[in-house]
Amino acid sequence: MAGDKETLLGMGFDRGRVEWALKATGNRGLQPAMDHILEHDGQPIPDLGAVAESASRGARGDAMDIDDDEDADALRSLGATANNAVEAKIKPLTEEEKKQKLAELREKMAQKRALKAIEDAKEQKATEALRRKAGKDMNQIKEELKVKQALQEAEQKKRDKIEDARAKAAIKAQIEADKKARNEKFAREKAIRDGLPIPGEASSATPRAPASVATPSSSGVAGKDYQETRLQIRISSGGPPYTTTLPSDASLREVAEFLAGQTLAVDVETVSFAQHFPRRVLPTHYNLS
């Protein structure tokens, strides 16, 4: 059997698989060992001691308890005849047959490796496709998140800008209200000292802007003769008019800031003003006086 073992090792088989095949086949020759190696290719090599023990248990399981000497002699004779028949049936391979078997074995192994390589390539391709798809989906999610974040930032900037305009308009309106109160107080005190009619008790002499436009009064009195101008502004989209009082030398930008503080529909940078008669569009630097 050493010759079979060396032959199998010379074919390039692993020593553990060769020993497993020889023990599993009961050292019955090269062909059974080669068939065992091919049949169990890729399977883990078991403990050879367990294999030998299993074979021994099988042999003991097949034995029979015989007390009669004649029966025992008959069975021994039958066993010897069977062993001779098996040995006659399993003939050792010639060198030419060994070479042929080796060539067939190598061809089968090469085919098996080729099939395994094809399967590995398919599996690798499928894995790569899944990886690329996952990467593409992740990039798409990132881009969508970037767009959403950019929109949110733009919306926040717009809200901040509107809030700033409102705050500025509120501060300016408060300043103007304080200024107006001081002027009225000063004019009242001066009138009392000079014995003149108290301003505000008579009908208001302040001009009123034409309806639906943010322009000063078009009366015959020059606007510069009045310190303040009362305005009534209508939005082109409709709704109730907005009224306010601003200094006569204020520009339309201050009017725009006042409107931005009242409604979100007005943007200080893009709003425009017009008067109906004569029909014209007024620039933002237009002075109310």
C-alpha positions in Angstrom: 0.0 0.0 0.0 3.0 2.3 0.3 3.2 2.3 -3.4 -0.4 3.5 -3.8 0.2 6.2 -1.2 3.3 7.4 -3.0 1.5 7.3 -6.3 -1.4 9.4 -5.0 1.0 11.9 -3.4 2.9 12.1 -6.7 -0.3 13.0 -8.4 -0.4 16.1 -6.2 -3.1 15.1 -3.7 -3.0 16.3 -0.1 -1.4 13.8 2.3 -4.3 14.0 4.6 -6.8 13.2 1.9 -4.7 10.3 0.6 -4.5 8.8 4.1 -8.2 9.3 4.6 -9.0 7.6 1.2 -6.7 4.6 1.9 -8.2 4.1 5.3 -11.8 4.6 4.2 -11.4 2.1 1.4 -9.6 -0.4 3.5 -6.4 -0.1 1.4 -8.1 -2.0 -1.4 -6.1 -0.4 -4.1 -5.4 2.8 -6.1 -8.7 2.9 -8.0 -11.0 2.9 -4.9 -8.8 5.5 -3.2 -8.9 7.8 -6.3 -12.7 7.4 -6.5 -13.0 8.3 -2.8 -10.8 11.4 -3.3 -13.0 12.5 -6.2 -16.2 11.8 -4.4 -15.2 13.7 -1.2 -13.4 16.5 -2.9 -14.0 19.7 -1.0 -15.2 18.0 2.2 -13.4 18.5 5.4 -11.0 15.7 6.4 -12.3 13.9 9.5 -10.3 12.4 12.3 -8.6 9.4 10.9 -8.8 7.7 14.3 -12.5 8.0 14.2 -12.6 6.5 10.7 -10.6 3.5 11.7 -12.7 3.0 14.9 -15.9 3.1 12.8 -14.5 0.5 10.5 -13.6 -1.7 13.5 -17.0 -1.3 15.0 -18.5 -2.3 11.7 -16.4 -5.4 11.5 -17.4 -6.3 15.0 -21.0 -5.7 14.3 -20.8 -8.1 11.4 -19.3 -10.8 13.6 -21.4 -13.6 15.0 -21.2 -15.4 18.3 -20.5 -19.0 17.3 -20.0 -21.8 19.8 -19.9 -24.7 17.5 -16.4 -25.5 16.2 -17.7 -27.0 13.0 -19.7 -23.9 12.2 -16.7 -21.7 13.0 -14.5 -23.7 10.6 -17.2 -23.4 7.9 -17.4 -19.7 8.3 -13.6 -19.2 8.3 -13.5 -21.2 5.1 -16.2 -19.1 3.5 -14.5 -15.9 4.6 -11.2 -17.0 3.1 -13.0 -17.9 -0.2 -14.7 -14.4 -0.3 -11.4 -12.7 0.4 -9.7 -14.6 -2.4 -12.6 -13.6 -4.7 -12.2 -9.9 -3.8 -8.5 -10.0 -4.3 -9.0 -11.7 -7.7 -11.5 -9.2 -8.7 -9.5 -6.1 -7.7 -6.4 -6.3 -9.9 -3.5 -3.9 -9.4 -3.3 -1.2 -12.1 -0.5 -1.3 -14.7 1.7 1.8 -15.3 -0.3 2.6 -18.4 -3.6 2.4 -16.6 -2.2 4.6 -13.8 -1.2 7.2 -16.3 -4.6 7.0 -18.0 -6.4 7.3 -14.6 -4.1 10.2 -13.6 -5.0 12.0 -16.9 -8.7 11.4 -16.4 -8.5 12.6 -12.8 -6.6 15.7 -13.7 -9.1 16.5 -16.5 -12.0 16.1 -14.0 -10.3 18.3 -11.5 -9.5 20.9 -14.2 -13.2 20.9 -15.2 -14.3 21.3 -11.7 -11.9 24.2 -11.1 -13.1 25.8 -14.3 -16.8 25.5 -13.2 -15.9 26.8 -9.7 -14.0 29.8 -11.3 -17.1 30.6 -13.4 -19.4 30.4 -10.4 -17.0 32.6 -8.4 -16.9 35.1 -11.2 -20.7 35.3 -11.4 -20.9 35.7 -7.6 -18.3 38.4 -7.7 -20.1 40.2 -10.5 -23.4 40.1 -8.6 -21.7 41.3 -5.5 -20.1 44.2 -7.4 -23.4 45.1 -9.0 -25.0 45.2 -5.5 -22.2 47.3 -4.2 -22.4 49.8 -7.1 -26.2 50.0 -6.7 -25.8 50.7 -3.0 -23.2 53.4 -3.7 -25.4 55.0 -6.4 -28.4 55.0 -4.1 -26.3 56.5 -1.3 -25.0 59.3 -3.6 -28.5 60.0 -4.7 -29.7 60.3 -1.1 -26.8 62.6 -0.3 -27.6 64.9 -3.3 -31.3 65.0 -2.3 -30.2 65.9 1.3 -27.9 68.7 0.0 -30.8 70.1 -2.2 -33.2 70.0 0.7 -30.7 71.6 3.0 -30.0 74.3 0.5 -33.7 75.0 0.1 -34.1 75.2 3.9 -31.2 77.6 4.2 -32.6 79.8 1.5 -36.0 79.8 3.1 -34.4 80.7 6.5 -32.4 83.5 4.9 -35.6 84.9 3.4 -37.4 84.7 6.7 -34.4 86.4 8.5 -34.4 89.1 5.9 -38.1 89.7 6.3 -37.7 89.8 10.1 -34.8 92.2 9.8 -36.9 94.5 7.6 -39.8 94.3 10.1 -37.5 95.1 13.0 -35.9 98.0 11.1 -39.4 99.4 10.1 -40.6 99.0 13.7 -37.6 100.8 15.1 -37.9 103.6 12.5 -41.6 103.9 13.1 -40.9 104.2 16.8 -38.3 106.9 16.2 -40.7 108.8 14.0 -43.4 108.5 16.5 -41.2 109.8 19.3 -40.0 112.6 16.9 -43.6 113.5 16.1 -44.5 113.6 19.8 -41.6 115.9 20.6 -42.5 118.2 17.7 -46.1 118.3 18.7 -45.2 119.1 22.3 -42.8 121.8 21.2 -45.4 123.3 18.8 -48.0 123.2 21.5 -45.8 124.9 24.1 -44.7 127.5 21.6 -48.3 128.3 20.6 -49.3 128.6 24.2 -46.4 131.0 24.9 -47.1 133.0 21.8 -50.9 133.0 22.3 -51.5 131.3 19.0 -54.0 128.5 18.2 -52.8 125.2 19.4 -51.8 122.9 16.5 -53.9 119.8 16.1 -57.1 121.3 17.5 -58.0 122.7 14.1 -58.5 120.5 11.0 -55.4 118.7 10.0 -53.4 120.5 7.4 -51.2 117.6 6.4 -51.7 116.5 2.8 -53.0 113.0 1.9 -51.5 110.9 -0.8 -53.7 109.8 -3.7 -55.4 106.5 -3.0 -53.5 103.4 -4.1 -50.2 105.2 -4.5 -47.4 106.1 -2.2 -46.9 109.8 -3.2 -47.2 113.1 -1.3 -50.2 115.4 -1.7 -50.5 117.2 -5.0 -52.1 120.3 -3.5 -50.9 123.7 -4.5 -48.8 124.0 -1.3 -45.2 122.8 -1.7 -44.4 119.6 0.2 -41.4 121.2 1.8 -43.7 123.5 3.8 -44.8 120.5 5.8 -42.6 118.5 8.2 -44.6 115.3 7.8 -46.6 113.6 5.1 -49.5 111.2 5.7 -49.6 108.4 3.2 -52.2 105.8 2.1 -50.8 102.9 0.2 -52.7 100.2 -1.7 -51.2 96.9 -2.7 -51.8 95.9 -6.3 -52.9 92.4 -5.2 -55.8 94.0 -3.3 -56.7 94.2 0.4 -57.2 97.2 2.7 -54.9 100.1 2.3 -52.0 100.8 4.7 -51.6 104.3 6.2 -48.6 105.9 7.9 -47.0 109.2 8.6 -43.4 109.8 7.5 -41.2 112.9 7.3 -41.7 115.0 4.2 -38.1 114.4 3.1 -38.4 110.6 3.4 -37.7 108.4 0.3 -39.9 105.6 -1.1 -37.4 103.1 0.4 -38.6 104.1 3.8 -42.1 103.5 2.6 -41.0 100.0 1.3 -39.4 99.2 4.7 -42.7 100.2 6.4 -44.7 97.9 4.1 -42.2 95.0 4.6 -42.9 95.3 8.3 -46.6 94.9 7.7 -46.8 92.1 5.1 -44.6 89.3 3.9 -45.8 90.0 0.3 -43.5 93.0 0.1 -39.7 92.7 -0.5 -37.8 95.9 0.1 -35.4 95.2 -2.7 -37.9 94.5 -5.4 -41.1 96.4 -4.6 -42.0 99.3 -6.9 -44.4 102.3 -6.6 -46.7 104.0 -9.1 -49.2 106.8 -9.1 -52.3 106.9 -11.2 -52.4 110.5 -12.3 -50.2 111.4 -13.9 -49.4 107.7 -14.6 -45.8 107.0 -13.8 -43.6 104.6 -11.9 -41.7 106.2 -9.0 -38.0 105.2 -8.2 -37.2 104.1 -4.7 -35.0 107.2 -4.2 -38.1 109.4 -4.9 -38.5 112.0 -2.2 -42.0 112.5 -0.7 -41.5 116.3 -0.7 
